[in-house]
């Protein structure tokens, strides 16, 4: 039972098995649920969802990689989900402050997606440092850092665009 739960969680309901580029599929699949969570409970529920997904993802990743040589198999995409949600936070905060639908800020969604994938794939500086850790912490942490970098860029782009 634990193995099935870990697989469903780590692969984000089997999205991680989609080819090519399972990480990109995982990031893309994270978007509708992020919108739903925000629509139901706003910024605070989204923040709690990120924290819960991180903890659950860490445990699932640890169980999925236990005893395997590959500490970061491509089918594990829960880390991309967490990173993508972090990258979207400036969009949600902006929507909440402006009192508009998060979907009205669609350019921010595109920027968050593209920037997160860019940082996750290229692994600049601290993203690469975290990725080199051969454990579940590294699997999750590199995407958290990539999400944070993307979020800073999304916020900066939003500030430039909206003055």
N, C-alpha and C positions, 0 to 999 in steps of 0.2 A: 504494500500500500504506500509506504514512504517513497519507494522508488518511482511509482506512478505519479504521485503528487509532485515530486522533485522534477520529473520530466515535463509534466504539464506546465509547471511554474517556470522552469529554466528556459523552455522553448517557447514560452508565451502562447500556450494553447497550440503547440506544434508549428507555429509560424516559422520557427527557427529551422525547420526542415525544407523550407522553400529555397529553391536555387534559381539563378545565381544570387549572390550577395545577401545571405540571410540576415546580416546586420541591418542592411537597408530595409529589408522587408519588416524586420522587427521594429525599427524606428517608425516606419510608415503605419504599421498596425497599432502603434502606441497612440496615434493621433485621435482616432474616434473615442477611445476610452478616456483620454485626457479631457476632451470636450465634454463628455458626459459627466465625469466627476466634477468638473468646474461648474457645469450647468446645475448640478444638484446641490453642491455645497460651497461653491466659491473658492477663493484663494486658500482658506484654511483647510478645507477638505482636500484640496489638491496637495498641499504641503504634507498633510498626514498620509495621503496615498503614496507620495514619493517615499516617505520614511518607511511605511509598511512594505512597499514593493522592494526597497533596498534590503530590508531585513529578511524578507521571504526569499528574495533572489539570492542573497548571500548563502542562506541555508541550502537552498535548492542546488546552487552551483557547487557548494562544498560536497553535497551528497552525490551529485552527478559525476564529479571529477575524482572522487575518492578511488584510489588504486589505479588511476589511469595515468599514462605518460603525458598526455595532452591536458594541460591545466586550463585551457581556454578553447574548447571545441567550438566550431562555427555555429552549431545548432543552438548553443546557449545565447539567447538574445534578450533575456530579462534585464541585463545590464544596459542594453540599448534603450529599452523602454524607460528605465529610470533616468538615464542621461537625457533622453528626448523630452521627458516631462520637465526636467530641470530647465532645459533650454527654453521651454514654453512659458515658464513662470513670468517673465516680464510682459508677455502678451496678456496673460490672465490678470496680472496686477494692473496693467494699463486699462484693460476692459472694465475691471471692477471700479477703478477710479473715475473713468469716464462715464460709467453707467450705460455701456453699450454691450451688445452681444460680442463675445469673444471672436465669433466668426467674422464680424465686421472688420477686425484687424487682421485679415487674411495675409497681407504682406508680411506681417510678423511671423505667422505660421510658416511661411515659405522660408524666411530668413532663418528661423530656429531650426528647421529641418536641414537645410543646406549647410549651415554653419556647424551644427552638431555632427553631421556626417563627415564634413571636412576635417574637423578636429579629431574625430574618432578614427578616421582612416589614416591621416598624416601623423598623428600622435606627437604633436610638438611638446617640447619641454617636460612639464610635470605629467602630462598624459602618458608619454613614453616611459617615464620613470615608474609610474604605477603599473603600466602594462607589463613591465619586466618582472614584476613579482610573480612567482610561480605558485599562486594560491588563489582561493576564492576572493580574498580581499583585493588582489590586483585585478581580477576579472571585473569586479564591480567598480572599483575605485577609478580606473582609467576613464570609464564612461561618465562617472560623476564629475570628474574634473573636466572632461570634454564638454559636458552639459553646462557646467559653470562658466567655462570660457565662452561658449555659444551664447549663454544668457547675458553675459556682460556685453557682448557684441550686439545682441538683439536690443538690449536696453539703450546702448549708444546710438544705434541706427534709429530707434524710435524717438530718442531725444533730438537727433538731428532732423528727422522728418517732421516732427510735430513742434519743434521749437522749444 
